[in-house]
Amino acid sequence: MLGVALSLFATTSIGIFMGTIARSMPQLGLLMILVLLPLQMLSGALPT
């Protein structure tokens, strides 16, 4: 349970940080694809 909470906190923190850096919504979308999607795939959270 602690691991789930830590993972959610870390992912949310990265998303908020990228939201402060991105100048527009399309740029934020591209950043999400480049950063969060590989992290989720490498963590084993997404089925292949």
KENURO-377439 format. One line per 4 residues: number of its first residue (from 0); their letters; for each residue x, y, z of N, C-alpha, C. Coordinates in nm, 3 decimals. Layout:
BEGIN
NUM) a) X Y Z X Y Z X Y Z ~ ...
END
This chain:
BEGIN
0) mlgv) 0.083 -0.119 0.000 0.000 0.000 0.000 0.087 0.126 0.000 ~ 0.197 0.120 0.073 0.288 0.234 0.077 0.353 0.256 -0.059 ~ 0.384 0.148 -0.129 0.444 0.160 -0.262 0.350 0.225 -0.362 ~ 0.221 0.192 -0.352 0.121 0.253 -0.440 0.111 0.402 -0.413
4) alsl) 0.106 0.439 -0.286 0.097 0.580 -0.249 0.222 0.656 -0.294 ~ 0.338 0.595 -0.279 0.462 0.660 -0.322 0.467 0.677 -0.473 ~ 0.422 0.576 -0.547 0.420 0.584 -0.693 0.324 0.693 -0.740 ~ 0.205 0.699 -0.681 0.109 0.802 -0.718 0.161 0.941 -0.686
8) fatt) 0.224 0.956 -0.572 0.280 1.086 -0.533 0.390 1.129 -0.630 ~ 0.478 1.036 -0.666 0.589 1.069 -0.756 0.538 1.105 -0.895 ~ 0.442 1.028 -0.947 0.387 1.057 -1.080 0.314 1.190 -1.082 ~ 0.237 1.217 -0.977 0.166 1.345 -0.969 0.264 1.461 -0.957
12) sigi) 0.369 1.442 -0.881 0.470 1.548 -0.866 0.538 1.579 -0.999 ~ 0.571 1.475 -1.075 0.633 1.496 -1.206 0.536 1.568 -1.299 ~ 0.409 1.532 -1.295 0.308 1.597 -1.379 0.291 1.744 -1.345 ~ 0.288 1.776 -1.217 0.276 1.916 -1.175 0.400 1.994 -1.215
16) fmgt) 0.517 1.934 -1.200 0.641 2.001 -1.240 0.642 2.029 -1.390 ~ 0.601 1.931 -1.470 0.597 1.952 -1.615 0.493 2.057 -1.652 ~ 0.383 2.064 -1.576 0.282 2.165 -1.601 0.333 2.306 -1.576 ~ 0.425 2.322 -1.483 0.481 2.454 -1.458 0.583 2.494 -1.565
20) iars) 0.647 2.395 -1.627 0.748 2.423 -1.730 0.683 2.449 -1.866 ~ 0.578 2.374 -1.899 0.518 2.384 -2.033 0.448 2.519 -2.050 ~ 0.461 2.574 -2.169 0.400 2.703 -2.198 0.257 2.689 -2.250 ~ 0.220 2.573 -2.304 0.085 2.554 -2.357 0.042 2.409 -2.335
24) mpql) -0.087 2.384 -2.356 -0.140 2.249 -2.337 -0.083 2.149 -2.438 ~ -0.068 2.185 -2.567 -0.006 2.088 -2.658 0.137 2.052 -2.618 ~ 0.212 2.150 -2.569 0.349 2.122 -2.525 0.346 2.031 -2.403 ~ 0.251 2.051 -2.313 0.238 1.964 -2.196 0.204 1.821 -2.238
28) gllm) 0.117 1.807 -2.338 0.084 1.674 -2.388 0.204 1.601 -2.444 ~ 0.286 1.672 -2.520 0.407 1.609 -2.574 0.505 1.572 -2.464 ~ 0.517 1.658 -2.363 0.605 1.625 -2.251 0.555 1.502 -2.176 ~ 0.424 1.491 -2.160 0.367 1.374 -2.091 0.398 1.246 -2.168
32) ilvl) 0.384 1.253 -2.301 0.412 1.134 -2.382 0.559 1.096 -2.371 ~ 0.647 1.195 -2.371 0.790 1.167 -2.368 0.841 1.122 -2.231 ~ 0.774 1.163 -2.124 0.826 1.135 -1.989 0.742 1.030 -1.916 ~ 0.612 1.054 -1.901 0.531 0.966 -1.816 0.499 0.832 -1.879
36) lplq) 0.475 0.828 -2.009 0.443 0.700 -2.073 0.557 0.599 -2.064 ~ 0.682 0.637 -2.095 0.791 0.540 -2.075 0.808 0.498 -1.929 ~ 0.787 0.591 -1.836 0.799 0.555 -1.694 0.693 0.452 -1.655 ~ 0.571 0.468 -1.705 0.465 0.373 -1.673 0.493 0.237 -1.738
40) mlsg) 0.543 0.238 -1.860 0.572 0.112 -1.928 0.687 0.037 -1.861 ~ 0.789 0.110 -1.818 0.903 0.046 -1.752 0.870 -0.003 -1.612 ~ 0.769 0.057 -1.548 0.734 0.015 -1.413 0.653 -0.114 -1.411 ~ 0.599 -0.153 -1.527 0.518 -0.274 -1.532 0.372 -0.250 -1.503
44) alpt) 0.329 -0.124 -1.500 0.191 -0.092 -1.468 0.098 -0.115 -1.587 ~ 0.149 -0.102 -1.709 0.067 -0.118 -1.828 0.085 -0.259 -1.884 ~ -0.026 -0.325 -1.919 -0.012 -0.458 -1.981 0.041 -0.445 -2.123 ~ 0.119 -0.541 -2.165 0.174 -0.537 -2.301 0.102 -0.631 -2.393
END
